[in-house]
Amino acid sequence: MVAPTNSNGVIAILVKSTISAPLLSLALAAKFKPRNNVVTATYTIEWKKNFIMSGFPSHLNLAKLNLRAANRKAAASVSGNTKWIDENDARIIYYLRPRARRIRIKMDAANRTVAVTVPGSASKLKDAKRFVLDKYDWILVQLEAFPPAQPFIAGGNVWLRGEIYTLHSPETRGRPKVDTELKHLIVPAHKDTLEGRTKRFLIRTAREALTHCTHVHASALGKTVDKISVRDTSSRWGSCVSRRTGNHISYSWRLICAPPFVLDYVTAHECAHLIHPDHSKNFWNLCNELVDTVKPAESWLKNHGNKLHAVGARG
Ligand SMILES: [Zn+2]
């Protein structure tokens, strides 16, 4: 199967083992016009072993062909559609997940929408819609349970380091500032750019705090962290990957909105995974050695974590 998506001139192709190289070349030649001769190909690892370059259209720059193992996100349907909005409720969005086995409903607090997994192929969309209809009452209750949105607008409220700040947007130039006494977050910006500037400022502030705490905890353990990513993750506050090539920790930028002891705890938790890649007793003992706020921080995240997803939400 060749499965294309086309966004910004980049083509992602999911190739499964049954396709022959000439067939792939036909599909490429017929359907896609790669920009700058760059094609991103995504294919399963099994297939990579048998990959034969002959038959590939010569106008493609093979040297620039970026071949990666298939992942869930890159795959697309034959028709090109990977995302559908529900006709009756625009807050419900269906996403095609070729490798998923089951229909899943997930509340997306940051976007205040409902993400529904369409497993396998687009032909399962009908089943997913029926499933949503069955659960619609439950979905409505969940949507109403979202904490009030905190859009980035002048005069709006924003959680920052566990406290409520008011967003001010003077018509001046200059860098964003935090007035910790008045609890003002001052972001000079035009009305149209306020949202983006505020978010970028919070991400930058989060990156500084997360980087600092990570290095403190990692060095206490005699470890180094080679890469720190700050993302907008919906389900996890942090994650840690330890490989021979280096240690990589990712965080949600929204941790900057939580009280500092919570942010500090999450960095200690992820650093402790550099030693214990599990949630064993030894792991928790190590966390308790790094910080003395494991329990209160865990319970804060459990009870208030969803508020962090309301920050910047448009409502
Ligand atoms: Zn963990």
Residues whose N, C-alpha, C, O or C-beta is under 5 A from the ligand:
A	BS01	ZN	none
